[in-house]
Amino acid sequence: MASRDPQTQMTLVQRQIQQDWANREYIEVITGSIKKISDFLNSFDLSCRSRLATLNEKLTSLERRVEYIEARVTKGETLS
């Protein structure tokens, strides 16, 4: 088995180090992107829940009004 000369060995190590840094930078970009997506989804979820809660309150209020009007109509009362 022939051993590599020191210069070739150093070049190989430098390439490995450069590749390692490139991989770490790539992982950092991917991690940052995943965090941004996660933050957006959490914000979107909160916004949707808030809007749905508001719509639910409005719908409940409308349902009560309809029930009240139906009861008055059933009794024959005027709505004015």
C-alpha positions as CSV (number, residue, x, y, z in Angstrom):
1,M,0.0,0.0,0.0
2,A,1.5,3.3,-1.0
3,S,1.1,6.1,1.4
4,R,0.1,9.5,0.2
5,D,2.5,12.4,0.3
6,P,1.8,15.1,2.9
7,Q,0.6,17.6,0.3
8,T,-2.0,15.3,-1.1
9,Q,-3.1,14.3,2.4
10,M,-3.5,18.0,3.3
11,T,-5.5,18.8,0.2
12,L,-7.8,15.9,1.0
13,V,-8.3,17.1,4.5
14,Q,-8.9,20.7,3.2
15,R,-11.6,19.4,0.8
16,Q,-13.3,17.4,3.6
17,I,-13.3,20.5,5.8
18,Q,-14.7,22.6,3.0
19,Q,-17.4,20.0,2.3
20,D,-18.2,19.9,6.0
21,W,-18.7,23.6,6.1
22,A,-20.8,23.6,3.0
23,N,-23.0,20.8,4.5
24,R,-23.3,22.8,7.8
25,E,-24.3,26.0,5.8
26,Y,-26.9,24.0,3.9
27,I,-28.3,22.5,7.1
28,E,-28.5,26.0,8.6
29,V,-30.4,27.3,5.6
30,I,-32.8,24.3,5.7
31,T,-33.3,24.7,9.5
32,G,-34.0,28.4,9.1
33,S,-36.5,27.8,6.4
34,I,-38.3,25.1,8.4
35,K,-38.4,27.5,11.4
36,K,-39.9,30.2,9.1
37,I,-42.5,27.8,7.8
38,S,-43.3,26.6,11.3
39,D,-43.7,30.2,12.6
40,F,-46.0,31.0,9.6
41,L,-48.1,28.0,10.3
42,N,-48.4,28.7,14.0
43,S,-49.4,32.3,13.2
44,F,-51.9,31.1,10.6
45,D,-53.4,28.6,13.0
46,L,-53.8,31.3,15.7
47,S,-55.4,33.7,13.2
48,C,-57.8,31.1,11.9
49,R,-58.8,30.0,15.4
50,S,-59.5,33.6,16.3
51,R,-61.6,34.3,13.2
52,L,-63.5,31.0,13.6
53,A,-64.2,31.9,17.2
54,T,-65.6,35.3,16.1
55,L,-67.7,33.7,13.4
56,N,-69.0,31.2,15.9
57,E,-70.1,34.0,18.3
58,K,-71.9,35.8,15.4
59,L,-73.5,32.6,14.3
60,T,-74.7,31.8,17.8
61,S,-76.1,35.3,18.1
62,L,-78.0,34.9,14.8
63,E,-79.3,31.5,15.8
64,R,-80.7,33.0,19.0
65,R,-82.3,35.8,17.1
66,V,-83.9,33.3,14.6
67,E,-85.2,31.2,17.5
68,Y,-86.7,34.3,19.2
69,I,-88.4,35.4,15.9
70,E,-89.7,31.9,15.3
71,A,-91.1,31.8,18.8
72,R,-92.9,35.2,18.3
73,V,-94.2,34.1,14.9
74,T,-95.5,30.8,16.4
75,K,-97.3,32.8,19.1
76,G,-98.8,35.1,16.5
77,E,-97.1,38.2,17.8
78,T,-96.2,41.0,15.5
79,L,-92.5,41.7,14.9
80,S,-92.7,45.5,15.1
